[in-house]
């Protein structure tokens, strides 16, 4: 499988869980891609942060200048042919290409799930 993970408010929300999961996935031969909307040119700092969090990964992806998160992450997911994207932003998940499953890590301080359910 090819898995995409957001960093901020996704990995950072549950770093211990993601550490266990990413290590297991990589050890089993799966691809884990960290796809984060950090400033271009900060790869070294992000690599240090991921190491401190105990995250195993096979690819790290940061945007070029001027790209907006939903369109950029959708493009990267398509290029990588991701099977699953785990993300905290519904706007990003909505833009995932066909064939990419989506897992939403919902922050209850940001999203009122009762209201979301009500709207459905």
C-alpha positions in Angstrom: 0.0 0.0 0.0 0.9 3.6 -0.5 -0.1 5.8 2.5 0.0 9.6 2.7 0.1 11.4 6.1 -0.3 15.0 6.9 2.1 16.3 9.6 0.6 19.3 11.4 -2.5 18.4 13.4 -2.4 14.9 12.1 0.9 13.2 13.0 1.4 15.9 15.7 -2.0 15.2 17.2 -1.2 11.5 17.9 2.6 11.1 17.5 2.9 7.9 19.5 0.1 6.2 17.5 1.6 7.3 14.2 5.1 6.2 15.3 3.8 2.6 15.9 1.7 2.6 12.7 4.4 4.0 10.4 7.1 1.6 11.7 4.8 -1.4 11.2 3.8 -0.2 7.6 7.4 0.4 6.5 8.6 -2.9 8.1 5.9 -4.7 6.1 7.1 -3.2 2.9 4.5 -0.5 2.4 5.2 3.1 1.4 4.6 5.9 3.9 4.7 9.5 2.4 4.6 12.5 4.7 2.9 15.2 2.7 3.1 18.5 4.6 2.4 22.1 3.7 5.5 23.5 5.3 7.6 26.2 3.8 9.7 25.2 0.8 13.3 24.6 1.8 12.5 23.4 5.3 13.0 19.7 4.6 15.9 19.3 7.0 13.9 20.8 9.9 10.9 18.5 9.1 13.2 15.5 8.9 14.5 16.3 12.4 11.0 16.7 13.7 9.9 13.4 12.2 12.9 11.6 13.7 12.1 13.2 17.1 8.5 11.9 16.8 9.7 8.4 15.9 8.0 8.5 12.4 9.2 6.1 9.7 8.6 7.1 6.2 9.7 6.5 2.6 9.0 9.9 1.2 8.8 13.5 2.4 6.9 16.0 0.2 6.8 19.8 0.7 5.2 22.3 -1.7 6.8 24.6 -4.2 6.2 28.3 -3.6 2.7 29.5 -4.4 0.8 26.2 -4.4 -2.3 26.0 -2.2 -2.8 22.9 0.1 -5.9 21.2 -1.4 -4.7 21.3 -5.0 -1.1 20.6 -4.2 -1.9 17.6 -1.9 -4.3 16.3 -4.5 -1.7 16.5 -7.2 0.9 14.7 -5.1 -1.6 12.0 -4.1 -2.3 11.4 -7.7 1.3 11.3 -8.7 2.1 8.8 -5.9 -1.1 6.8 -6.6 -1.9 6.8 -2.9 -4.2 4.1 -1.6 -5.0 6.2 1.6 -4.6 9.8 2.8 -4.8 10.6 6.5 -5.4 14.3 7.0 -7.1 16.8 9.4 -8.4 19.1 6.6 -11.7 18.1 5.0 -10.9 20.6 2.2 -7.8 18.6 1.4 -9.6 15.2 1.7 -12.4 16.4 -0.6 -9.8 17.0 -3.4 -8.2 13.6 -3.2 -8.2 11.8 -6.6 -10.5 8.9 -7.4 -9.1 5.7 -5.9 -7.5 7.3 -2.9 -9.3 6.4 0.3 -9.6 9.2 2.9 -9.2 9.1 6.7 -10.1 12.3 8.6 -8.5 13.0 11.9 -11.1 15.4 13.3 -10.2 18.0 16.0 -13.4 18.6 18.1 -12.1 22.0 19.0 -12.2 23.0 15.3 -15.2 20.9 14.0 -18.5 20.5 15.7 -19.3 16.9 14.8 -22.9 17.2 16.1 -23.4 20.1 13.6 -21.7 18.1 10.8 -24.0 15.1 11.4 -27.0 17.5 11.6 -26.2 18.8 8.1 -26.0 15.3 6.7 
